[in-house]
Every structure is written in structure tokens, then in C-alpha cells.
Amino acid sequence: MTEDAEQSVRLHAFSCSAILRSPRLQRTELGCVQSRVRMKIFVCFLLLLSLWCASTEAQTRDIYEEVDELKASLAKLKVDMASLQSPQGTVTVKNRLMINDNDIFFKVAFSASLLANGSGHTGPFNKHETLIFKHVLTNVGGAYSPTTGLFTAPVKGVYHFEWHIHGYLSESAAQLIRNSNYIYTSVEKQTEGDASSSQAALLLLEASDVVFLHLYQKTKVYDNANHLTTFSGHLLFPM
């Protein structure tokens, strides 16, 4: 601190002490101090009041914005309700519910091989015969019957089928049949050793349609513990 500043501080302190020692001046100074304090309190009050008003205005704006959002949501909800109440909207909802129900309840898949045990040929026969696949590996939904060899569609939809036939020193042929209609044939002819043939199909079936395999007349197929001759199918999606 410089000498001039230090001297100024000393003079100010001396002046203040002189004022405080004078009773009349002391009362005057006290009144000024009180006035200053009251002024500061008033200014603080004004500041607090202005801050409160600003906060209230911001909250009011937020409330108005929320009300506008609620109005917009309500308007959209009214439009959605009107569309659902229309005939077209009702049909759409029903169709969606039907598809969801089908997805939940109609799980269909099966896979089976020809012989339940042992080994040997099936056939030949003088006419087409239904192949009955007795060793069932999978039968989700119970749509395949190992007693009759028939698969019965539980619901309208698109189904995938595939079959594999094995021949040993013989000609083998199997046809996929839907109800009474021929679909596809797999053929294998081997005069020495053994060989296999495979085929697959995608079918749009109505509920209660029947699908099975015919062993072609005067041919035979072979199966053993390795499950060489098989028939499988599953529902891809309902319609």
C-alpha cells in the first residue's frame, strides 16, 4: 500500500471515530445507516418480486405448451377412434386379430421316417399305395397321423413339404398327393448298389385338406435304422 493511500485510510478512520464520539452526529449517522439498510431491503424485495414474476410467467408458458400438446393428442385419438369405428377399420382390426390368433395357436410341423424299427423294403404293389411313415420324430400340432400316413391341414395357409426316398437294387418313386390331386414325383432307379431321391413343394392348403405320399406302382423303397426314407412338412404362415 502507498503512503498516500495509507494516510487517506488513517484520516477516514479518524473522521469516523470523531463522528461516533459526537452524540448528535452519531444519531445522524445512525439514521443514515438505517435509511441505507431500508433502501437495500426494498431493492432486494423488488429483485425477489421480479424473479418471482419471471418464474411464474415461465411456468405459465410451460402449462400452455402442455395444454397444446394434450389438445393435439386428443385430436389424434379422436381421428383414430373414428377410423376404428368405420366398417373398413373394423375389418382391418379383425384381420389383424385373426392373424395374431393363427400365429399363436397354429404351430404345425412334423417329420417321420418310414419304419418304426428294423430294416427292409416296402413294396412293390400292383397299384399306388399310401406310404405310412411310422417312426415320428416331430409332430407339433398333431396334424400328421402315423396310423394312416395322412397330414391334415388344421388351418388355411402356405405349407412346405419335402420327402426323401431310398432305393436299394431297385426302382423307387413316390408322389406327393393333395386330396386326390397329384403334385410332384421323386424317382430313383438303381440296378446296382443304392441311391436316394428328394423332392419338395410349397402348397396353399385350405383347412382340412389332406396331403400324403403315394408309392408308385411296381416300385419299392428301402429304410433302416438310419432313417433313409422320410416325409416332413410345416406351416410357413396362415392365410
Secondary structure, 3 states (H helix, E strand, C coil): CCHHHHHHHHHHHHHHHHHHHCHHHHHHHHHHHHHHHHHHHHHHHHHHHHHHHHHHHHHHHHHHHHHHHHHHHHHHHHHHHHHHHCHHHHHHHHHHHHHHHHHHHCCCEEEEECCCCCCEEECCCCCCEECCCCEEEEEECCCECCCCCCEECCCCEEEEEEEEEEEECCEEEEEEEECCEEEEEEEEECCCCEEEEEEEEEEEECCCCEEEEEECCCCCEEECCCCCCEEEEEEEEEC
